[in-house]
Amino acid sequence: MDFLRILHDSRLKATPKRLAILETLASDSVYLSPEDVWLRLKKRFNSMGLPTVYRNLEDLANQGIVIKVVHPDRKLYYYYCPNTEQHHHHFVCTSCRKVEDISFCGLDEIEKEVRRKLKGNVVSHLLQVFGFCKECAPSPPLVPETTT
């Protein structure tokens, strides 16, 4: 990943800590909490405090470089999505923290509904679907065969 270019294009300073935060988020396809990021980096940067991590994550999210994951547990997590070429949304596994792209977007139908029912206009949207990935999904219960 060319994080230097990404930060430059977003008019953010490419500090060693900011680059390390991006590298940490990009190293896995899972979401991380600010505390997770801090724990992974505090040995590398003795002077890095948790507020620095929070501030940098917010700056990166505000520029659209990382994605905020508002988890059902009401905690805020962050994810680096390398797919910036096409419009998409995310499926988030609440068990293993894996984040996967979903290419489906129902915005057209939602916009029609908002116009029809609410007489409003949609200006933005964000869709995150939470559940269990195929590795974490509980097995479906076996249904006994019926004999007739």
C-alpha positions, 0 to 999 in steps of 0.5 A: 500500500502506498500510504504516503501517497494516500495521506498526501492526497488527503492532505494529512501529514505522513508521521511515523505514528500515523503510518504505523497505525495504517500499517497495523490496520491494513495488516489483517482483514479484521476491525480493531479497536483503538486499544487494539491498535495502541497495544500493537504499537506501544512497544514500537513507540514508547511515547504513543498514548491512547489519545494519540491513537484515537486522534489519528484514527478519527483524522483517518476516518474523517478523510475516508481512509479508514472506516468506522465500524459501529459495533452492536456492542456499542463500541467503535472500531476501525477498519482499513478497506483497500477497495476504493475503486468501486462503491460497496458496503461491508459484512462484519463478522461479530465473532472473528472480526473479519470484514468483507465487501458486499457489492449490493447496494439498495440505495435506489429503493431506499431513495424511492421510499424516502421520497414517497413516504417521507417526502425527503431526499437522501444525501448520503448513506452507510450500510454495515451488515453484522452477522457470522461469517461462514467459519463462525456461523453455527451449524444449522440444526439437523432436521430429522427425515420424516418417513411416510 
